[in-house]
Amino acid sequence: MQADLIIVGAGMVGSALALALKDSGLNILLLDGGSMAVRPFSGEAPFEPRVSALSMASQRLLERLQVWPGVQARRASPYAQMQVWDGSGTGSIHFSAASVHAESLGHIVENRVVQDALLEALFDSEVGLLPNARLEQLRRDGDDWLLQLVDGRQLRTPLLVAADGANSSVRQMAGCATREWDYLHHAIVTSVRCADAHQATAWQRFTDDGPLAFLPLRRGEDERWCSIVWSTVPEEARRLMALDDQAFRQALGKAFEWRLGEVLEVDPRLCIPLRQRHAKRYIQPGLALIGDAAHTIHPLAGQGVNLGFLDAATLAEVLLHALRRGEPLASEKTLSRFERRRMPHNLAMMAAMEGFQRLFQADPLSVRWLRNSGLNLVDGLAEAKALFVRQALGLSGDLPELSRP
């Protein structure tokens, strides 16, 4: 089977790229190891444990791909404020969408909700979909990539995009080198119902062991649900995972300083080892890496999928411009334009998250004093905070056309 472009991985980022290129005239094939089935949705269904904090730039991308209505028809929880504080001191900082005359800072959305809305749009497109397709071998054959699937099928393409996640088979089989290290932390994720409403606020407390986030969810009119991401050292994560629900709710409420009252309910928990990974190059001739296949970062600020969506939008823009100019899409010269735009931005975000995490885990008293003083100082600088909010919303910076205001 031959295609002009094969995208491996029909997750949120790979699906977004396919939709962004659906009217390009290219013969596109999107393959995935899963079923690519859209599940029936009920507004009263339990929350999926994995969520993303979609920025305004990501929302604009989904709107222009005509996917956002499908997200809203399911479940999306806007938040207008963010409250961050140091659990070991007195420092705190508050961000508000009103500071930049915006209605929200973003939306907390279950990953599966975004995925299903994207798949619905793909089923109505001309993009070729190949579910249950697992990659067994990958090699160069002349100017093409030859893909051998587990079931014996062979695929050929001059341009291959890896969107198959943090443990990307394409990246490994193509020999793309990475820099990576273990955070020595695990993240416990689940959904909880609290006694008090979340006030459309994303809450984040930094503890000695790691950050704890309560991200606002909404089930119907009930605004007491939150998605939690509790990052802690592995031995503490194992202890917390072994607790029964009542003991876990008590430990969680205490760690969160009971900011939203008692934790009344908790859904099943997942525990995820945290590892940072960054490909040394995003491209080879005829190959591009996007999303988690190119970079994974600490879930500190929920930025992972936002970086991936910007990758997809930028790569689509580069390919469409090259197509209009009659340039070879698979050439290193063409693909390097994508790498030059995205790598500095991704590295800067990764460095910021790494520095933020290290700062809040520093033990020396002098560092703690500076940290708390700095938080309180910045909290009083309205212009500085507004600049941060504009950057986080995607109102400034080098944005691809699909994500611009």
N, C-alpha and C positions, 0 to 999 in steps of 0.2 A: 504494500500500500504506500503510495507516494503522497506527500503534502508539501505545500510551500512553507508551512510553519507548523511545528509540533510543539505543543505546550504540555509538559509532564507535570501533573498535579492540578486537580480541579478544586483546590481549596479557594479561600476568598481571593487571594492575590492572583492565582492563575486564571480563575474564572473572570475576574475583572479585566485582565489583559485580553482575554479572548473576546469579551464583549466590546472592549474599546476598539478592536480591530475587525469587528464583524462585518462592517460595510466597506472594507478596504479592497475587496476583490480577490484577496488571497484565499487559497484553499487551506483552511486552518483545521487542525485536528487537536482536540483537547482530550487527553487520556488520564485516567486515574485508576488506582488499585481498588477503589471502593465502588459501590453500586451507582453513585450519582443520583440516587432517588430522592425526591422531595417528600418529606414526611407530612402527614396531616397535622395541622396546628390547632391547638386549643389555648385560649387565653388563660385558662385555669390550670394548664399543665405545669408541672414543676419546672423550675428554671434549670437550664443547662449550666453546669459548673464553670465552663470556660466562657468568659465574656471579654469584650474589648471596649475601650473608651474611645469611640470614634470622634475624631476631630471634625471641625467644620470643613476642612479641606477634603477629608474622606467623604463627608456627607455630600459635598458638591460633586465629587466624582460619581457617587452612587446615583445622585439625581440626574446627572447628564447621561448616565448609562440606563436611565429609566428603571432603576432598581429600588430607589428609596421608598416609593409607595408600597412596594412589597414588604419592606422592612417594617414600615409604620403600621401596615395592616396586621402584622404579627405582634411584635412587642419591642418598644424602644423607650428608654427612660432618659429624658433630658436632665441635665444638671446645670445649674446656674452659678454655683459657688464651689469653692474648694477650701477646706480648712486643714492645715498641716501644723503639727506641733511636735515638739521634742518631749518624749516621755521621760527623759532623764533630766529635764531642766524646765525653764520657764519660757523658752522661745516658741513663738508661733507666727504663722503668716496666713493671711486670708486673701483669696482671689475671687473676683466677681466678674461675671459677664457684663454687668452694668457699667463697669469701668471703661469698656470700649464700645458701649451702646449696642451690645449684642443681647439676644434673648437667652442664649445658653453658651456654656463652655464646650458642650459636646453631648453625646448620648452614650449611655452604657447599654450595650446590645449583646445578647448571646451570640456567640460565633455561629451557631447552627442557624439562627434566624437570618443572619446576613448570607450565609451559604445557600440556604434554600431560596431566598429571594433572587440571588444571582443565577442559580440553576434554572429557576422558572423562566428567567429572561433568555437563558441560553437555549432552552428547549424551543423557544419561538424564533430562534435565529438560524442562520445557515451554517453555523459552526458545527463541524463534525465532532460527535461525542463518542468516546470509546471507554465505557465503564469496565470494571473488573479486569483491567489491563495492567499486569505487573511486569516491570522491566527486569530482564534476566541478564542481557549483555548489551553493551554499547561500544561502538567503534567507528572510526573514520573510514570512509570508503570513497576515495577520490575527494571531491568537494562536498560530499554529503555525510550526514550521520546515519548510520544503520542501527536500528533498534531491534533487538530480538526480545520478544515477550515470552513469558513463562509457558504460555499455551502454544508456542511454536510460530505465531504470526511474526512477520517481519515488516517493519516500517522504515521508510526512507525520507529524509528531508535535508535541505541545505541549511535550515535554520532551526535550532532547537533551543527552547527556553525551559530552564529548570525552575519549577515553582512547587517542588515536592517536599518542602518543609526542612526543618532543622537537620534531619538525618538524611538529606537528599541523596538518593541513589545515583542520580545523574551526576551530581557534583563529584561523588566518590569515583564512579566509573570513568569519568572524563579526566580524573587526575588533578582536579582543582585543589590547590593547597589552601589551608586555612590556618588562622591563628585562633587558638581557643584555650580557655581555662575554666576550671570549675569554681563557681562562686562559694562552694562549701556551704551552701544554703539549699533548703527545700522550701517550696511554696505549697501551703495547704489552701485549696480553693473549694468553696462551697457557697450556698446561699442560706441566709438566715432571716428570720422575722424578729424584729425588735419590738419593745413596748412602745417606743416613740417613733414618730414619722421622721424620715431622713432629711426632710426640708430641701429636697432637690440639691443636696450637697454631697460632694465626694470628700470623705474624711480619711485622713492619713496620720497615723501616730508612729513615730520612730521609737522603737524600743532598743534595749541594749543588744538584743539578738537579731534584730532586723525590722523592717517596716511592716505595719499592719494597716491594710486599707479596707474601708467599708464603702462600697460603691453603690449608689442608689438604683434600686430596681422598682418597677411598678407592675403590680398584677391587678388589672382593672383599676379601681379607685384606691386600692390599698397601697399606701406609700411607706409601709413599715418594713419592706423587704430590702435587703442589701446583698450584693455579692461581696464575699470577703476574699482577700488575698493576704495570707499570713506567711511572711518570709521569716524563716528561723533556721538555726543550726540543725544538722541532720538528727542528732540524738534527741533534741527537744521535739522535732517534728515527729519522730517515731513515738515518743511518749504521748504527744497530743493525739496522734492517730489511733493509739490504743485505748484512749478514754471512751467511755460510753457517752451517749449524746448529752445526758444531763451534766456530767463532769466537764465535757468539752464546752458546753454553753457557759458554764460558770467560769472556766479558764479564759474563754474568749471575752466575756463581758468584763472581767477584771483587767485583762490586757488592754482593752479599749477604754478603760476608765469609765465605763457605764455611760458614755456620752449619749447613747440612744436608749438608755434604760436597760432593763433586763433583756437578755437574749432568750426569746420564747420558743423558737423552733430552729432546727438545723437540718438541712438536707444532707444526703450522703456526701462524704468528703473525698477529695482526690489529693494526692501528694505528688508533687512534680519536682524532680531534681533540677536545679538551676545551673545553666552553663552558658557562658558567653562564647560566641563563635563569629568569626568574620573571615570571609574569603579574601585572600590576598589580591586576587583579580576577580572582577565580576564577569569577565568575558574571555572567550577564545574565538578564533575564527569559526563562525557559524554557531556560537553558543553564548547564551546570556543567563546569568543567575539573578533571580529576583526574590524578594521576600525573605523568609527564614532560610531558604537555600543559600542566600548570600550573607545573611547577618541575623544573629539572635541577640537580644539584649535582656537585661534584668526587667521584670514586669513592673518595676517601680512606678512608672507613670502610664502604663498601658499603651506605650507608643509603638509596640512591635508591628501591629497590623497597619497603623497609619504610615509607617515607613514603607511597608510593603506595597500599599496602595499607591504611594508616590512613585515607587519603583515602576509599577505597572503602567501608570499614567505617563511617566517620562519615557519609558521604552516604547510605548505605543506612539507617542508624539515623534520620537526619533525615526521610527520605522515609516510612519506615514509621510513625514517630510522627505525621507530618502526615496520613497516610492514615487512621490510626485516629481522628484528631480531625476528619476531614472537611475538611481545609484543602486549598487548591489546590496541588498539588505543584510546578507550574511558576512559581509567583509568586516575585518577588524576595524577598519577606518570608520565605518558607519556605527558599529556597536560601541566603539570607544567614546562616542559622544554621550551615550547613555551613562557609561561608567564615570566619565569626567563630571557629570552633573550630580550623580547620586552618591558616589563614594564619599566626597568631603562632608556632605550633609549627614549621612549615616554615621560616619566616624565621629563627627562632632556630637551627635546625639548620644552615641554610645559612651563617649568620654564624659559627657555631662552626667549621665546616669551613674557611671562608675564612680566619678568624683563625689556625687551626691551621696551615694551609698557608703563610701569610705568615710566621708566626713561625719555621717551620723553614727558610725560604728567606732569612731575614735574614742579611746578611753581617757587620755590625759586630761586633767582638770582644766588646763589652760585652753585646750581645744574645745572642750565643752562650753566654756565661758564665751569664747569667741563665736562659737556656733549659735548659741542662744542670743547673744548680743546682735549678731549679724541678722538673724531671723527677725528680731524685733525692729532693727533699724530699717531693713528693707520693707517691712510691713507698713512703715510710716511714709514710704516713698511712692506716692500714687503713680507717678510717671513711669518709674522703673517697673512696677507691677503691671501696669497697662501694656508696656512693651513686651513683657513676658507673655501676657495673655494673648496679645496679637500674634506673636510667634506660634504659640500653642494652637491657636484657632486656625492657623493657615491664612492669616490676613496679610502676611509679608513674606519676603524671601523668594528664592528661585523656585517658583511653583510651575508645574506643567499646566498646559492650557485647560485640561479637564478638571483641575482642582482650583483654578483661580477664581477670585470673587467676581 
